[in-house]
């Protein structure tokens, strides 16, 4: 993308979104915060909402509880100036095997920072395992 893409020096929305996802999934607080707007809003529709840098720290804490049990793979994406959609699969390693959870994230980026992350996933397989 060129300098007129609305991303500032951060590059494409997809690259910023993927870098943020990697930082969060690795528990890299410094990188995750550096890629997050101070007013970031992260939602897992319709059950969770995190706001600001304190919310990013909470997300990191949640991901670290799953460390070693979940891997995230980006399968496909759509990248437009300021917005990316990431189609992903989350693989949960459980005692009875691996559970795949299809997911999609819609990510808004401004000036190289994630301003909004909206996660959509079918939680039913995980709820079934948890007995919910």
C-alpha positions in Angstrom: 0.0 0.0 0.0 1.1 3.5 -0.6 1.5 6.4 1.9 -2.1 7.5 1.2 -3.7 4.3 2.6 -4.7 5.9 5.9 -2.5 3.6 7.9 0.3 6.1 8.7 3.7 4.5 9.1 2.2 1.2 10.3 1.6 -0.4 6.9 -1.5 -2.3 5.9 -4.3 -3.0 8.3 -3.7 -6.7 7.8 -0.1 -6.5 8.8 -0.8 -4.5 11.8 -3.7 -6.8 12.8 -1.5 -9.9 12.4 1.3 -8.4 14.3 -1.1 -7.5 17.2 -2.5 -11.1 17.2 1.0 -12.6 17.3 2.0 -10.2 20.2 -1.1 -11.1 22.2 -0.9 -14.8 21.6 2.7 -14.8 22.7 2.1 -12.7 25.7 4.3 -9.9 24.5 2.8 -7.0 26.5 5.2 -4.4 25.1 4.5 -5.2 21.5 0.8 -5.6 22.0 0.5 -2.2 23.7 2.8 -0.5 21.1 0.3 -1.7 18.4 -2.8 -0.7 20.4 -4.5 2.6 20.4 -5.0 3.9 24.0 -8.7 3.8 23.3 -8.8 0.3 21.7 -12.0 -1.7 22.1 -11.8 -5.5 21.8 -14.9 -7.6 21.7 -15.7 -11.2 21.5 -19.2 -11.0 20.2 -21.5 -11.0 22.2 -19.9 -12.1 25.5 -16.7 -10.1 26.2 -15.6 -6.5 26.0 -12.2 -5.0 26.8 -11.2 -1.4 26.6 -8.0 0.6 26.5 -4.5 -0.5 27.4 -5.8 -2.0 30.7 -8.1 -4.1 28.6 -5.2 -5.3 26.5 -3.4 -6.4 29.7 -6.5 -8.4 30.6 -6.6 -10.0 27.2 -2.9 -11.0 27.6 -3.7 -12.5 31.0 -6.6 -14.5 29.5 -4.4 -15.7 26.6 -1.6 -16.7 29.0 -4.0 -19.0 30.8 -4.5 -20.8 27.5 -0.8 -20.9 26.7 0.2 -24.4 25.4 -3.5 -25.3 24.8 -4.5 -23.1 21.9 -2.9 -22.2 18.6 -4.3 -19.6 16.2 -3.8 -19.8 12.4 -4.9 -17.1 10.0 -6.4 -18.9 7.0 -7.4 -15.9 4.8 -7.9 -12.2 5.0 -9.3 -9.1 3.3 -7.2 -6.0 3.6 -8.6 -2.5 2.8 -7.3 0.9 4.0 -8.0 1.0 7.7 -9.8 -2.3 8.0 -8.9 -5.9 7.8 -10.9 -9.1 8.2 -9.0 -12.2 9.3 -10.5 -15.7 8.9 -8.9 -17.9 11.5 -9.1 -21.2 13.2 -8.3 -21.6 16.9 -7.1 -25.1 17.8 -7.7 -26.1 21.4 -5.7 -29.1 22.6 -7.8 -31.0 25.1 -7.3 -34.3 26.9 -9.8 -35.9 24.4 -8.1 -34.4 21.3 -8.0 -31.2 19.3 -11.1 -29.0 18.9 -11.2 -26.5 16.0 -13.1 -23.3 16.5 -13.6 -21.3 13.3 -13.2 -17.6 13.9 -13.3 -14.2 12.1 -11.9 -10.9 13.3 -12.8 -7.5 11.9 -10.0 -5.1 12.8 -9.9 -1.3 12.5 -6.5 0.3 12.2 -5.6 4.0 12.3 -2.0 5.4 12.2 -0.6 1.9 12.5 -2.5 1.1 15.7 -5.4 -1.2 16.3 -8.4 0.9 17.4 -11.1 -1.8 17.3 -11.0 -5.6 17.2 -14.3 -7.5 16.9 -14.0 -11.3 17.2 -16.7 -13.6 16.0 -16.5 -17.3 16.7 -18.7 -20.3 17.3 -18.3 -20.9 21.0 -20.7 -23.9 21.0 -17.9 -26.6 20.7 -16.1 -25.1 23.7 -19.3 -24.7 25.6 -20.1 -28.3 25.0 -16.7 -29.5 26.3 -17.2 -27.2 29.4 -20.7 -28.5 30.0 -22.4 -25.2 29.4 
